[in-house]
Amino acid sequence: EVQLVESGGGLVQPGGSLRLSCSASGFTFSSYAMHWVRQAPGKGLEYVSAISSNGGSTYYADSVKGRFTISRDNSKNTLYLQMSSLRAEDTAVYYCVKTAFSGYYFDYWGQGTLVTVSS
Amino acid sequence: EIVLTQSPGTLSLSPGERATLSCRASQSVSSSYLAWYQQKPGQAPRLLIYGASSRATGIPDRFSGSGSGTDFTLTISRLEPEDFAVYYCQQYGSSRMYTFGQGTKLEIK
């Protein structure tokens, strides 16, 4: 059974930093690209970032480019999102998401971790 | 960047009725690249349809997807109480860019 378990969310002040982790199990983690998708309270889904299966390629939405860094440790089956210079508009539930083998859609989602940016 | 526009924003129907949800793209999208998700309150989204018309594992056959080019549709043939949720379409585009529609809320009338 595929499981994605996020951790690391919490309350942080504007301008602060936070690192999210996602522990994966139930599939060959090193074979799949992984993603982060977020959802602000009461809002829709926003695509945030992606990393290739070997970590060699990354992608960021314009809204987080230069502030967030995605990475992975295939030996630990873990995905990360390092967030810095956080803003109020970064407040959201952050989902760790597994891409299907084709790469065109997301077949498994974690339960999400809430990040709140507020003073 | 391709923009996906979902309509209606809210759809009020009764159990047993047929639901038709629309997703319109600002540019043509390959059918292979179009997916639908269901999200219930407090839960993560769940994959329903991929490749515009293929049901994901475990999805009941009352859910169906169709469309091509810029117009895609999610149909729920006979609504069950558990189907009332928010539905999102999603496309995969150039530069490995993924975008979501703004969602359609399906509520009980």
HADDOCK unambig.tbl for C-alpha pairs under 7 A between the chains (distance, minus, plus):
assign (segid A and resid 44 and name CA) (segid B and resid 102 and name CA) 5.59 0.50 0.50
assign (segid A and resid 44 and name CA) (segid B and resid 103 and name CA) 6.50 0.50 0.50
assign (segid A and resid 45 and name CA) (segid B and resid 100 and name CA) 6.42 0.50 0.50
assign (segid A and resid 46 and name CA) (segid B and resid 100 and name CA) 6.90 0.50 0.50
assign (segid A and resid 47 and name CA) (segid B and resid 98 and name CA) 6.51 0.50 0.50
assign (segid A and resid 47 and name CA) (segid B and resid 99 and name CA) 6.53 0.50 0.50
assign (segid A and resid 104 and name CA) (segid B and resid 33 and name CA) 5.45 0.50 0.50
assign (segid A and resid 104 and name CA) (segid B and resid 92 and name CA) 5.49 0.50 0.50
assign (segid A and resid 105 and name CA) (segid B and resid 35 and name CA) 6.41 0.50 0.50
assign (segid A and resid 105 and name CA) (segid B and resid 50 and name CA) 6.94 0.50 0.50
assign (segid A and resid 106 and name CA) (segid B and resid 47 and name CA) 6.95 0.50 0.50
assign (segid A and resid 107 and name CA) (segid B and resid 47 and name CA) 5.81 0.50 0.50
assign (segid A and resid 109 and name CA) (segid B and resid 44 and name CA) 6.41 0.50 0.50
assign (segid A and resid 109 and name CA) (segid B and resid 45 and name CA) 6.89 0.50 0.50
assign (segid A and resid 110 and name CA) (segid B and resid 44 and name CA) 6.82 0.50 0.50
assign (segid A and resid 111 and name CA) (segid B and resid 43 and name CA) 6.72 0.50 0.50
assign (segid A and resid 111 and name CA) (segid B and resid 44 and name CA) 5.50 0.50 0.50
assign (segid A and resid 112 and name CA) (segid B and resid 44 and name CA) 6.95 0.50 0.50
